[in-house]
Amino acid sequence: MAGPGEIQPEVKRLAVAAVVKLLRPTDTQAVVEVIDAQYGGILSDSASVLVPCRVYSIRQNRLISGGTTVDVRLSKSSQGTWRVIATHPARPGAPVASLSAAARQVLASEQILLPPASAADIRSGQVHDSVLTAMLELAKTYRIGVSVIRSGHPTNVFGTDRPSDHPRGRAFDTWQIDGHPVVAPSTSRSLITSYMRATESLGSYNVGGPYQLSGTAYFSDQTHHDHIHAGFRT
């Protein structure tokens, strides 16, 4: 989870270790599969790492699958040492009885890879159709690895008091495109930038990623070196 292309890889290693320890049951056999570790924010002395996971355990001779996304907060000491100071598992909300057509299609799509918390976000009915229809359109061209939609993301844009679009169900993050991690140096720049432009063309007013593109909708910073953010107004 902290290979070539990473900024501050030690931060992600610490976060992943904390999540595995948090989610692994002590009373039964279990495996924690870490899907990704992406920044929710990275500053000079503080960080948020979002870690979507699947958890497989055996209870009463049955294989049980589940999982969540954990927002791991870290702090850097004056001596330069990072440490985990808090873990915040996702709270997607209860599933609703009736979902929109777009929600059902996203959940059924083999082109959209959803971690457990993101799938639960959609089942809760709290993700705007603007997000869902954009995913469906992108999935006509790309196979999308989603990392975060609503739950498990900081409430505010990290390091600010500005509300994030994620908790309001108006954004999604992509960590992988056609099987290629956004953060990997081997992933072609053209694949990433074409995906960013396609996202903007589908109505995203706020597209963040590892490359700064021309246009008011686009931004790039250290936090978004490892994923593509797409925010929607409604």
Buried (B, 14 or more C-beta within 10 A) or exposed (E): BBEEBBBBBEBBBBBBBBBBEBBBEEEEEBEBEBBBBBBBBBEEEBBBBBBBBBBBBEEEEEEEEEBBBBBBBBEBEEEEEBEBEEBBBBEBBEEEEEBBEBBBBBBEBEBBBBBBBBBBBBBBBBBBBBBBBBBBBBBEEBBBBBBBBBBBBBEEBBBEEEEBBBBBBBBBBBBBBBEBBBBBEEBEEEBBBBBBBBBBEBBBBBBBBBBEBEEEBBBBEBBBBBBBBBBBEE
